[in-house]
Amino acid sequence: TLCREGIQRAGRSLRRAYENGNDCDARNDMALASLMGGLALANAKLGAVHGFAGSLGGMFSAPHGAVCARLLPYTIEANVKALLSRQPDNLALQRYIEIARILTGNHDAIVQDGVEWIQALCADLQIPGLSTYGLTTKDIPMVISQSKTASSMKGNPIALSETELAHILEQSI
């Protein structure tokens, strides 16, 4: 319930708060979305986004939120592809569809619609590629080595291969 409400509030207000910091309704929604997200994170497992973000934050001077935002759509894509091929009955697939529907406001949305919505949001908010903080393709093996055993990575809905993890990082650069 916290996640659904937080996603809905952020989905309708993040762009507005970014574009107009004086929009009190949007800022209120974002404050509540942040609270709900924090409560949800404290009571749930994290995943590959945070598994990577912890390692990247220790290796590079990069804002945690920007790193997470940049990784999010590519991690969702990788998770969904892996789930469809290896665990098609996993309930996480339905959750990804539900998130896409909440974000887009389209009751017929599919996962890719949600991914595209998040990618467009990142573009609108000018979230830079991770190369901005110094990450290069040469760093990918080291990032994977440090990240794959992170406790956050264990909360991912499916174990991702090193190839899948590398692809997420390559796209995020």
N, C-alpha and C positions, 0 to 999 in steps of 0.2 A: 504494500500500500504506500509506504514512504517513497519507494522508487518510482512508482507510477505517477504519484503526485509531483514529485520533484522533477521528473522528466517533462511532464506536461508544462509546469511553470517555466522551466528553463527553455523549453522549445518555443513557447510563445513570447518570451521576454528577453532572452539573451541578446538578440540583434538590437532590439529597441533600447536596452540599457547601454549597449555599446555605442549606438548612434546618437543617443541623447541621455547623457548622464543625469539630467534633471527630471527624467521621467520617473516619478516616485512610484508609480504602480509597477513599472518594470523592475526597478531596483528592489522593491518589496518582494516581488516574485523571486528574484534572484537570491535575495537573502534567505528566503524560505527554502528555495531549491538547494542552496548550499547547506543549510541545516539538515534537511532531509537526506541529502547525499552523505553528509558526515555520519549521521545516525545509521544509515544503511551500510556504509563501509565498515563501521565499527561492529556490525552484527552479521557480516557476510564475508565470504572469501573474495579476494580481489581477482587478479588475472594477469594476462600477458602484458597489458598496457602498463600496469604498475610494476610488474616484474622487470620490464625494460626501464621504466622511468627511474626506479631506484638506482639501478646501475649507471644509467646515463647521467643522472644527477651527481653521482660521485665521480664520474670521469670528466664531465664537462660543466662549465658554468652555464647552466641552462635552467630557465624557470620550469618548475615541475608541471604547472598547468599547461604551458605551451607544449611541452614534450608529450604529455598525455593526450592533448587535443590532436596533435599531429599523428600520433600512433593509432588513435581510436578507429577511424574508418578502415584502415588497412588491417588492423587486428580483427575487427568484426568480419571483414571479407575472408580472412584466412580461417577464422574459427568456423564460419558457416560452410566454407568449402570442405574443410576437414570433417566437420560433423556430417554433412551430407554424404561424403564418401565412406566414412568409417563408423558413424553412429547415427544413422538417419532417424532413429526413434528417440534420440536425446531431446528432452524437454527444452533445452536451451534454444533450439531452433524456433520453437513457438514463442519464446521470450523475445528473441530478436525480431520476429514478425510483429509482436505486440509493440515493441519500442518503435519500429518503423511507422506503425499506424498512429501511435501517439504523436510522434514528431511531425509527421506529414499532415495529420488530420484526415488522412484518407483511409477509410475502413477496409479498402481492398489493397492497401500497400503491401509490398513484399520486402524482404530484407534489403535488396539492392536499392530500393527507394529510400530507405533509412540511411544507408551508406552514402548515397548521393546527397541527401539532405545534410548530413554531417560534413561531407566534403565541401559543399557550398557554404556552409556556416564557417568553416575554417578559412575559406577564401575571403568571405565577407569580413571576417575578423582579422584578416591578414596574419594568420598563424604561419610563421616561417617554417621552411624545411629544416631538418635537424643539422644540415650542413652549416647553417647560420651559427651554430654553437660549436662547430669544429668536427662534427662526425663525418667520417669519410667511409667509403666502402672498405678500405683497409682495416678499419676499426671493427667491422661487423663480427668477425670471429671472436674477438675479445669480449665484445658486448654480449654475445650469445653465451659464451663460456661463463661470464659472471652472472648473467640473468637466468639461465635455465634452471639453476638450483635455488633461486630466490623463493621464499615462502609464498609470495604473491603469485608466482607462476603456477604454483600447485592449485590455485583456485580457478584457473582457466577451465572453461567447460570441457575442453579436450586437450590432451597433451599434443603439442605441436612439434613437428620434427625440426631439426636444425635448418633444413632447407626452407621450411615454412617461416621460421623465425627470421631467417636472413632476408626472405622476400619482403616481410613487413618492414624491416629496417631499410632495405633498398628503396622501397616506395616512399618512406618517410624522409629520406635525405633530400 
